[in-house]
Amino acid sequence: MMRYLSKSVLLLVFGVAITCVIYPLVLWVIGQTLFPFQSNGSMLRGPDGKYLGSKLIAQPFTKDEYFQPRPSAASYDASASASSSLAASNYGLRDRVARSLGPVVKYKSGPKAGELVAPDVESWFSADKYQGKSGIVAQWAVSHNSLAQAWVKTDTTHSDYVDAWAKANTQLVAQFIKDNPATPEPKAPDLAVVFFKDFSEKNPGKFLSAVTKTGEDGKSSTTIETIDSGSDIQSTFFLMWREDHPDAELLDVPGDYVTASASGLDPHITLENAEFQLERVASKRAEDLKRDPAQVKKEIEVILQQNASAPWFGLAGDKFVNVLEVNLELDKKYGKP
């Protein structure tokens, strides 16, 4: 009995030593010796020598001076890698894509060929007519309740604003409770449609946006302001504008500019996507540096070509660029914006 038990214990110790100590140690030594960059997460440093992130995981860049990665259903959180899993027929997907398109899409033909659609979206919105009916914001909220509620939930500043409106409009809240007895104590998101219908009636051709300002004391504060132009209108109402202008021919946009990857963390974009963003990046960098935009565009084009590569040493597929690597090259050449 003891002879079998001792052999089993010896086999267990031997197995644990190999699989839990020797094997991992050998792999660690090989990794640190032959592949130190990859084995430590493929981390990239900025011009100041500090780590900025891994070249394998996308991260958001919001400033116009930078190339931007693909949209992410995981909000670029490496611990929550996921896709949106939204079907092509899902309005949530259509809305997200439309929000990306609104500020950047251009006319393909006609007297405004090559010009941005965004100014016309703003003019159409200011006229406050959709499908021949007044009240664009009200129609948006009624037709897409979930989007109106999402606006309220996006930021505490939004929900606080709706709460303040509810206290000042008790009759409308009381009517909502009467119409919805299952919600006797409505929260801000519950009142989203009623709120936007009232806002639309009182402020035709206007919308709301959170604006952050820095005071004289150096502290920043965010308030909700009424707007009639800007990226919030261009993005939020582009789809409704498109439905009102079905015959307008628009230029194509690279697919990966508006679609998320399966992981939500893809660090690359196609060279076509980068070229699509090039004019914006070059114009903003030139503005910051007070230089000729055309010259800056040529310089950044060289950076893109130097960092572009295709799978299998260029033998297959489209060319891609790593967003973090390219943006670091921009900072090295022009400095941080």
C-alpha positions as CSV (number, residue, x, y, z in Angstrom):
1,M,0.0,0.0,0.0
2,M,2.7,2.5,1.1
3,R,4.7,1.5,-2.0
4,Y,1.9,2.6,-4.3
5,L,1.2,5.7,-2.3
6,S,4.8,6.8,-2.3
7,K,5.0,6.3,-6.1
8,S,1.8,8.4,-6.6
9,V,3.2,11.2,-4.4
10,L,6.5,11.1,-6.2
11,L,4.7,11.3,-9.6
12,L,2.6,14.2,-8.3
13,V,5.7,16.1,-7.1
14,F,7.5,15.3,-10.4
15,G,4.5,16.5,-12.5
16,V,4.1,19.7,-10.5
17,A,7.8,20.5,-10.7
18,I,7.8,20.1,-14.5
19,T,4.5,21.8,-15.4
20,C,4.4,24.5,-12.7
21,V,8.1,25.4,-12.3
22,I,10.5,24.1,-14.9
23,Y,8.3,24.6,-18.0
24,P,7.1,28.1,-17.2
25,L,10.7,29.0,-16.2
26,V,12.1,27.8,-19.5
27,L,9.4,29.7,-21.5
28,W,10.1,32.9,-19.4
29,V,13.9,32.7,-20.0
30,I,13.3,32.1,-23.8
31,G,10.8,34.9,-23.9
32,Q,13.0,37.4,-22.0
33,T,16.1,36.4,-23.9
34,L,14.9,36.1,-27.5
35,F,11.6,38.1,-27.5
36,P,11.7,40.7,-24.7
37,F,9.5,43.2,-26.5
38,Q,6.7,40.7,-27.3
39,S,6.9,38.8,-24.0
40,N,6.4,42.1,-22.0
41,G,3.2,43.1,-23.8
42,S,4.6,44.9,-26.8
43,M,4.6,48.1,-24.8
44,L,5.4,51.4,-26.6
45,R,7.0,54.5,-25.0
46,G,6.3,58.1,-25.8
47,P,8.9,60.8,-26.6
48,D,9.3,61.3,-22.8
49,G,10.2,57.6,-22.3
50,K,6.9,56.8,-20.5
51,Y,4.8,53.8,-21.4
52,L,1.7,54.8,-23.4
53,G,0.2,51.5,-24.2
54,S,0.5,48.2,-26.0
55,K,0.7,48.1,-29.8
56,L,-1.6,45.1,-29.7
57,I,-4.6,46.9,-28.0
58,A,-6.5,49.9,-29.4
59,Q,-7.0,52.9,-27.3
60,P,-9.1,56.0,-28.0
61,F,-7.7,59.2,-29.5
62,T,-10.2,62.0,-29.5
63,K,-8.2,65.0,-30.6
64,D,-8.3,66.0,-34.3
65,E,-4.5,66.0,-34.4
66,Y,-4.5,62.2,-34.1
67,F,-5.6,59.3,-36.3
68,Q,-8.5,57.5,-34.6
69,P,-9.0,53.8,-34.3
70,R,-12.0,51.7,-35.2
71,P,-15.1,52.1,-33.0
72,S,-15.2,49.8,-30.0
73,A,-18.1,48.1,-28.5
74,A,-15.9,47.4,-25.4
75,S,-15.0,51.1,-25.0
76,Y,-11.4,50.1,-25.6
77,D,-11.4,48.2,-22.3
78,A,-9.0,45.2,-22.6
79,S,-10.7,43.5,-19.7
80,A,-14.1,43.6,-21.5
81,S,-13.3,42.5,-25.1
82,A,-16.5,42.1,-27.0
83,S,-18.4,43.0,-30.1
84,S,-21.8,44.8,-30.1
85,S,-23.5,41.7,-31.7
86,L,-26.0,44.1,-33.3
87,A,-27.7,42.9,-36.5
88,A,-27.7,45.0,-39.6
89,S,-31.4,45.7,-39.1
90,N,-30.8,47.0,-35.5
91,Y,-31.5,50.7,-35.3
92,G,-28.8,51.0,-32.6
93,L,-26.2,50.0,-35.1
94,R,-27.5,52.3,-37.8
95,D,-27.5,55.2,-35.3
96,R,-23.9,54.5,-34.2
97,V,-22.7,54.4,-37.8
98,A,-24.7,57.5,-38.7
99,R,-23.1,59.4,-35.8
100,S,-19.7,58.6,-37.2
101,L,-20.7,59.6,-40.7
102,G,-22.5,62.9,-40.0
103,P,-19.5,65.2,-39.4
104,V,-17.2,63.7,-42.1
105,V,-19.2,62.4,-45.1
106,K,-19.1,64.5,-48.3
107,Y,-21.2,64.9,-51.5
108,K,-20.2,62.7,-54.4
109,S,-21.8,64.7,-57.2
110,G,-23.8,67.9,-57.9
111,P,-22.8,71.5,-57.3
112,K,-21.5,70.7,-53.8
113,A,-19.3,67.7,-54.9
114,G,-16.5,67.1,-52.5
115,E,-18.0,69.4,-49.8
116,L,-19.1,68.2,-46.4
117,V,-22.7,67.4,-45.8
118,A,-22.5,68.6,-42.2
119,P,-23.4,72.3,-42.9
120,D,-26.6,71.2,-44.8
121,V,-27.5,68.9,-41.9
122,E,-27.4,72.0,-39.6
123,S,-29.4,74.1,-42.0
124,W,-32.0,71.4,-42.3
125,F,-32.1,71.0,-38.6
126,S,-32.6,74.7,-38.0
127,A,-35.6,74.6,-40.3
128,D,-37.2,72.1,-37.9
129,K,-39.0,70.1,-40.5
130,Y,-38.8,66.3,-40.9
131,Q,-41.0,64.4,-43.3
132,G,-43.0,67.6,-43.7
133,K,-43.8,67.8,-39.9
134,S,-42.4,70.3,-37.4
135,G,-40.5,69.3,-34.3
136,I,-37.4,67.3,-35.3
137,V,-36.2,66.7,-31.8
138,A,-39.7,65.6,-30.6
139,Q,-40.0,63.2,-33.6
140,W,-36.5,61.8,-32.9
141,A,-37.4,61.1,-29.2
142,V,-40.8,59.6,-29.9
143,S,-39.5,57.3,-32.7
144,H,-36.4,56.3,-30.9
145,N,-37.2,56.2,-27.2
146,S,-34.1,54.2,-26.4
147,L,-31.8,56.8,-28.0
148,A,-33.5,59.6,-26.0
149,Q,-33.1,57.6,-22.8
150,A,-29.4,56.9,-23.7
151,W,-28.8,60.7,-24.0
152,V,-30.1,61.2,-20.5
153,K,-28.1,58.3,-19.1
154,T,-24.8,59.2,-20.9
155,D,-23.7,61.8,-18.3
156,T,-24.9,62.9,-14.9
157,T,-25.0,66.4,-16.2
158,H,-27.7,65.3,-18.6
159,S,-29.8,63.5,-16.0
160,D,-29.4,66.4,-13.5
161,Y,-30.7,68.8,-16.2
162,V,-33.7,66.6,-16.8
163,D,-34.3,66.3,-13.0
164,A,-34.3,70.1,-12.8
165,W,-36.7,70.3,-15.7
166,A,-39.0,67.8,-13.9
167,K,-39.1,70.0,-10.8
168,A,-40.0,73.0,-12.9
169,N,-42.7,71.2,-14.9
170,T,-44.7,69.2,-12.3
171,Q,-47.9,69.3,-14.5
172,L,-46.1,67.4,-17.3
173,V,-44.6,64.9,-14.9
174,A,-48.0,64.4,-13.3
175,Q,-49.6,63.7,-16.7
176,F,-46.8,61.2,-17.5
177,I,-47.6,59.4,-14.2
178,K,-51.3,59.4,-15.1
179,D,-50.5,57.9,-18.5
180,N,-48.0,55.4,-17.1
181,P,-49.4,54.2,-13.8
182,A,-46.8,51.5,-13.6
183,T,-44.2,54.2,-13.1
184,P,-45.4,56.2,-10.1
185,E,-42.0,57.7,-9.4
186,P,-40.3,58.3,-12.8
187,K,-36.6,58.8,-13.0
188,A,-34.9,61.1,-15.4
189,P,-34.5,58.4,-18.2
190,D,-38.3,57.6,-17.9
191,L,-39.1,61.2,-18.7
192,A,-36.8,61.5,-21.7
193,V,-39.5,61.5,-24.4
194,V,-41.7,64.0,-22.4
195,F,-38.7,66.2,-21.8
196,F,-37.6,66.3,-25.4
197,K,-41.2,66.9,-26.7
198,D,-41.4,69.9,-24.4
199,F,-38.0,71.1,-25.3
200,S,-38.7,70.8,-29.0
201,E,-41.9,72.8,-28.7
202,K,-40.2,75.6,-26.8
203,N,-37.0,75.6,-28.7
204,P,-37.6,74.7,-32.4
205,G,-34.5,74.1,-34.4
206,K,-32.4,73.7,-31.3
207,F,-30.8,70.8,-29.3
208,L,-28.8,70.4,-26.1
209,S,-25.1,69.8,-25.6
210,A,-22.8,69.4,-22.6
211,V,-20.2,72.2,-22.7
212,T,-17.1,72.2,-20.5
213,K,-15.5,75.6,-19.6
214,T,-12.6,76.5,-17.5
215,G,-13.2,79.3,-15.0
216,E,-10.8,82.0,-13.8
217,D,-9.8,79.8,-10.9
218,G,-8.6,77.1,-13.3
219,K,-11.4,74.7,-12.4
220,S,-13.6,73.3,-15.2
221,S,-17.3,73.0,-15.0
222,T,-19.8,71.3,-17.4
223,T,-23.2,72.8,-18.2
224,I,-26.0,72.0,-20.6
225,E,-26.4,74.6,-23.3
226,T,-28.9,75.1,-26.1
227,I,-27.2,74.8,-29.6
228,D,-28.2,75.1,-33.2
229,S,-25.0,73.8,-34.8
230,G,-22.0,71.7,-34.1
231,S,-20.9,68.0,-34.1
232,D,-23.7,66.9,-31.8
233,I,-26.4,68.0,-34.3
234,Q,-24.3,66.7,-37.3
235,S,-24.0,63.3,-35.8
236,T,-27.2,62.8,-33.9
237,F,-29.5,63.9,-36.7
238,F,-27.6,62.8,-39.8
239,L,-29.7,59.7,-40.3
240,M,-32.9,61.7,-40.2
241,W,-31.4,64.1,-42.6
242,R,-30.5,61.2,-44.9
243,E,-34.0,59.9,-44.7
244,D,-35.2,63.3,-45.8
245,H,-32.7,63.5,-48.6
246,P,-32.6,59.9,-50.1
247,D,-31.5,61.1,-53.5
248,A,-28.3,62.9,-52.4
249,E,-25.2,61.1,-53.7
250,L,-22.6,60.7,-51.0
251,L,-19.0,59.6,-51.2
252,D,-18.2,56.2,-49.7
253,V,-16.4,56.0,-46.4
254,P,-13.9,53.2,-45.5
255,G,-15.8,50.3,-43.8
256,D,-13.5,50.1,-40.8
257,Y,-14.0,53.8,-40.1
258,V,-17.6,53.1,-38.9
259,T,-17.5,49.4,-38.0
260,A,-16.1,47.9,-34.8
261,S,-13.9,44.8,-34.8
262,A,-15.1,41.5,-33.2
263,S,-12.9,42.1,-30.2
264,G,-13.4,45.9,-30.0
265,L,-9.7,46.2,-29.5
266,D,-8.2,46.0,-33.0
267,P,-5.1,48.3,-32.9
268,H,-5.0,48.7,-36.7
269,I,-6.9,50.6,-39.4
270,T,-6.6,50.1,-43.1
271,L,-4.3,52.5,-45.0
272,E,-7.5,53.6,-46.8
273,N,-9.0,54.6,-43.5
274,A,-5.9,56.5,-42.5
275,E,-5.9,58.3,-45.9
276,F,-9.5,59.2,-45.3
277,Q,-8.5,60.9,-42.0
278,L,-5.3,62.4,-43.3
279,E,-6.8,65.8,-44.3
280,R,-8.3,66.4,-40.9
281,V,-5.1,65.4,-39.1
282,A,-2.8,67.4,-41.4
283,S,-5.0,70.5,-41.3
284,K,-5.2,70.5,-37.5
285,R,-1.4,69.9,-37.1
286,A,-0.7,72.7,-39.6
287,E,-3.0,75.0,-37.7
288,D,-1.3,74.2,-34.4
289,L,2.1,74.8,-35.9
290,K,1.1,77.7,-38.2
291,R,2.5,75.9,-41.2
292,D,1.3,75.2,-44.8
293,P,-1.3,72.4,-44.6
294,A,-0.2,71.0,-48.0
295,Q,3.4,70.5,-46.8
296,V,2.3,68.9,-43.5
297,K,0.0,66.6,-45.4
298,K,2.9,65.4,-47.6
299,E,5.0,64.7,-44.5
300,I,2.3,62.8,-42.7
301,E,1.6,60.8,-45.9
302,V,5.3,59.7,-45.8
303,I,4.8,58.6,-42.2
304,L,1.8,56.5,-43.2
305,Q,3.5,54.8,-46.1
306,Q,6.6,54.0,-43.9
307,N,4.3,52.4,-41.3
308,A,1.9,50.6,-43.6
309,S,2.2,46.8,-44.1
310,A,0.1,44.0,-45.4
311,P,-0.3,40.4,-44.0
312,W,2.2,37.8,-45.0
313,F,4.9,40.3,-45.8
314,G,2.7,42.1,-48.2
315,L,1.6,39.1,-50.2
316,A,-2.1,39.1,-49.1
317,G,-4.8,41.5,-48.0
318,D,-5.0,45.3,-47.7
319,K,-2.3,47.5,-46.1
320,F,-2.8,48.4,-42.5
321,V,-1.2,50.9,-40.0
322,N,-1.0,50.6,-36.3
323,V,-2.8,53.7,-34.9
324,L,-0.7,54.0,-31.7
325,E,2.6,53.7,-33.6
326,V,1.6,56.3,-36.2
327,N,0.3,58.8,-33.6
328,L,3.6,58.4,-31.7
329,E,5.5,59.2,-34.9
330,L,3.4,62.3,-35.2
331,D,4.2,63.4,-31.7
332,K,7.9,62.8,-32.3
333,K,7.9,64.9,-35.4
334,Y,5.5,67.7,-34.4
335,G,5.2,67.5,-30.6
336,K,2.1,66.8,-28.6
337,P,-0.9,69.0,-29.4
